Amino acid sequence: MNAHLKAHRTYGQVNQAIRSERSIELELFARVTKQMSQYCGSRGRCDADLASILHENRMLWSTLATAVADPENLLDQQLRAQIFYLAEFTDQHTRKVLRGDASVDALRDINFSIMKGLQGEAKAA
């Protein structure tokens, strides 16, 4: 085993533990949004692969909705309400995409906007 691989295995877990919540959220949004973009660039219709990607996106938004609904959440009340609204929109729009009545473009655009906000927060911190 080379030194680089050994160091990565040893310190990789520590590095993961000290990451900020915002950087983890950004990574999750980036991953699911990239999957949506790659999928839609290669195919146009809804199938099991897209349904799986949309499910992951929906779960991410559901988790955020739960977090901002918590009365102990430290975010500004208006921001919490906006995030909750986006989670509801994402859920409803996902149903339309799964039925073939809409494209994923709106979902990707929302995710990109959230990612920009999270990147701005990371730079400010």
C-alpha positions as a LaTeX table, in Angstrom:
\begin{tabular}{lrrr}
\hline
Residue & $x$ (\AA) & $y$ (\AA) & $z$ (\AA) \\
\hline
Met1 & 0.00 & 0.00 & 0.00 \\
Asn2 & 1.47 & 3.35 & $-0.97$ \\
Ala3 & 1.76 & 6.25 & 1.44 \\
His4 & $-0.90$ & 8.34 & $-0.30$ \\
Leu5 & $-3.51$ & 5.58 & $-0.09$ \\
Lys6 & $-2.63$ & 4.85 & 3.53 \\
Ala7 & $-2.94$ & 8.54 & 4.46 \\
His8 & $-6.26$ & 8.81 & 2.64 \\
Arg9 & $-7.64$ & 5.82 & 4.51 \\
Thr10 & $-6.35$ & 7.11 & 7.84 \\
Tyr11 & $-7.28$ & 10.76 & 7.54 \\
Gly12 & $-10.20$ & 10.52 & 5.13 \\
Gln13 & $-12.62$ & 9.75 & 7.96 \\
Val14 & $-11.33$ & 12.68 & 10.01 \\
Asn15 & $-11.70$ & 14.99 & 7.02 \\
Gln16 & $-15.28$ & 13.78 & 6.57 \\
Ala17 & $-16.03$ & 14.49 & 10.24 \\
Ile18 & $-14.89$ & 18.12 & 10.09 \\
Arg19 & $-16.80$ & 19.08 & 6.96 \\
Ser20 & $-19.47$ & 21.69 & 7.47 \\
Glu21 & $-23.16$ & 20.94 & 7.14 \\
Arg22 & $-23.32$ & 23.39 & 4.23 \\
Ser23 & $-20.55$ & 21.62 & 2.33 \\
Ile24 & $-22.33$ & 18.30 & 2.81 \\
Glu25 & $-25.62$ & 19.81 & 1.59 \\
Leu26 & $-23.81$ & 21.31 & $-1.40$ \\
Glu27 & $-22.27$ & 17.96 & $-2.25$ \\
Leu28 & $-25.64$ & 16.20 & $-2.06$ \\
Phe29 & $-27.30$ & 18.79 & $-4.30$ \\
Ala30 & $-24.38$ & 18.67 & $-6.72$ \\
Arg31 & $-24.50$ & 14.89 & $-6.98$ \\
Val32 & $-28.24$ & 14.57 & $-7.63$ \\
Thr33 & $-28.30$ & 17.58 & $-9.96$ \\
Lys34 & $-25.39$ & 16.17 & $-11.95$ \\
Gln35 & $-27.24$ & 12.87 & $-12.26$ \\
Met36 & $-30.34$ & 14.68 & $-13.53$ \\
Ser37 & $-28.30$ & 16.68 & $-16.04$ \\
Gln38 & $-26.40$ & 13.66 & $-17.33$ \\
Tyr39 & $-29.55$ & 11.59 & $-17.60$ \\
Cys40 & $-31.53$ & 14.24 & $-19.42$ \\
Gly41 & $-28.64$ & 14.89 & $-21.76$ \\
Ser42 & $-28.74$ & 11.28 & $-22.92$ \\
Arg43 & $-32.45$ & 10.41 & $-22.73$ \\
Gly44 & $-35.74$ & 12.17 & $-22.91$ \\
Arg45 & $-38.36$ & 9.92 & $-21.35$ \\
Cys46 & $-38.98$ & 8.77 & $-17.82$ \\
Asp47 & $-37.80$ & 5.28 & $-16.96$ \\
Ala48 & $-36.55$ & 3.45 & $-13.87$ \\
Asp49 & $-33.21$ & 5.28 & $-13.92$ \\
Leu50 & $-34.81$ & 8.70 & $-13.95$ \\
Ala51 & $-37.36$ & 7.63 & $-11.35$ \\
Ser52 & $-34.49$ & 6.61 & $-9.07$ \\
Ile53 & $-32.73$ & 9.97 & $-9.55$ \\
Leu54 & $-35.97$ & 11.85 & $-8.90$ \\
His55 & $-36.58$ & 9.79 & $-5.78$ \\
Glu56 & $-33.15$ & 10.74 & $-4.45$ \\
Asn57 & $-33.87$ & 14.41 & $-5.19$ \\
Arg58 & $-37.27$ & 14.15 & $-3.52$ \\
Met59 & $-35.71$ & 12.57 & $-0.41$ \\
Leu60 & $-33.14$ & 15.37 & $-0.24$ \\
Trp61 & $-35.90$ & 17.97 & $-0.34$ \\
Ser62 & $-38.01$ & 16.04 & 2.15 \\
Thr63 & $-35.09$ & 16.04 & 4.57 \\
Leu64 & $-34.69$ & 19.79 & 4.13 \\
Ala65 & $-38.41$ & 20.36 & 4.68 \\
Thr66 & $-38.25$ & 18.39 & 7.91 \\
Ala67 & $-35.21$ & 20.35 & 9.06 \\
Val68 & $-36.73$ & 23.77 & 8.39 \\
Ala69 & $-40.03$ & 22.77 & 10.01 \\
Asp70 & $-38.21$ & 22.15 & 13.28 \\
Pro71 & $-38.94$ & 25.08 & 15.64 \\
Glu72 & $-35.34$ & 24.94 & 16.86 \\
Asn73 & $-33.94$ & 25.52 & 13.36 \\
Leu74 & $-31.73$ & 28.61 & 13.46 \\
Leu75 & $-32.43$ & 29.86 & 9.95 \\
Asp76 & $-34.47$ & 33.00 & 9.44 \\
Gln77 & $-38.21$ & 32.28 & 9.47 \\
Gln78 & $-38.76$ & 33.64 & 5.96 \\
Leu79 & $-35.92$ & 31.55 & 4.53 \\
Arg80 & $-37.29$ & 28.48 & 6.27 \\
Ala81 & $-40.72$ & 29.13 & 4.73 \\
Gln82 & $-39.19$ & 29.56 & 1.26 \\
Ile83 & $-37.25$ & 26.31 & 1.56 \\
Phe84 & $-40.38$ & 24.51 & 2.73 \\
Tyr85 & $-42.32$ & 25.91 & $-0.25$ \\
Leu86 & $-39.58$ & 24.74 & $-2.64$ \\
Ala87 & $-39.74$ & 21.27 & $-1.10$ \\
Glu88 & $-43.50$ & 21.16 & $-1.71$ \\
Phe89 & $-43.04$ & 22.40 & $-5.28$ \\
Thr90 & $-40.33$ & 19.82 & $-5.89$ \\
Asp91 & $-42.62$ & 17.05 & $-4.68$ \\
Gln92 & $-45.51$ & 18.18 & $-6.89$ \\
His93 & $-43.34$ & 18.79 & $-9.95$ \\
Thr94 & $-41.65$ & 15.43 & $-9.54$ \\
Arg95 & $-45.06$ & 13.76 & $-9.85$ \\
Lys96 & $-45.62$ & 15.62 & $-13.12$ \\
Val97 & $-42.23$ & 14.52 & $-14.46$ \\
Leu98 & $-42.93$ & 10.90 & $-13.52$ \\
Arg99 & $-46.27$ & 11.08 & $-15.39$ \\
Gly100 & $-44.54$ & 12.55 & $-18.41$ \\
Asp101 & $-46.35$ & 15.88 & $-18.06$ \\
Ala102 & $-43.24$ & 17.99 & $-17.34$ \\
Ser103 & $-39.48$ & 18.02 & $-17.74$ \\
Val104 & $-36.85$ & 17.99 & $-15.02$ \\
Asp105 & $-35.62$ & 21.45 & $-16.05$ \\
Ala106 & $-37.40$ & 23.25 & $-13.19$ \\
Leu107 & $-36.03$ & 20.77 & $-10.65$ \\
Arg108 & $-32.49$ & 21.23 & $-11.96$ \\
Asp109 & $-32.85$ & 25.01 & $-11.97$ \\
Ile110 & $-34.02$ & 25.04 & $-8.36$ \\
Asn111 & $-31.16$ & 22.79 & $-7.30$ \\
Phe112 & $-28.64$ & 24.98 & $-9.14$ \\
Ser113 & $-30.02$ & 28.05 & $-7.35$ \\
Ile114 & $-29.71$ & 26.33 & $-3.98$ \\
Met115 & $-26.17$ & 25.28 & $-4.82$ \\
Lys116 & $-25.24$ & 28.88 & $-5.67$ \\
Gly117 & $-26.65$ & 30.00 & $-2.33$ \\
Leu118 & $-24.75$ & 27.32 & $-0.46$ \\
Gln119 & $-21.54$ & 28.24 & $-2.27$ \\
Gly120 & $-22.08$ & 31.88 & $-1.31$ \\
Glu121 & $-22.53$ & 30.91 & 2.34 \\
Ala122 & $-19.38$ & 28.81 & 2.24 \\
Lys123 & $-17.38$ & 31.74 & 0.82 \\
Ala124 & $-18.79$ & 34.11 & 3.44 \\
Ala125 & $-17.82$ & 31.73 & 6.25 \\
\hline
\end{tabular}
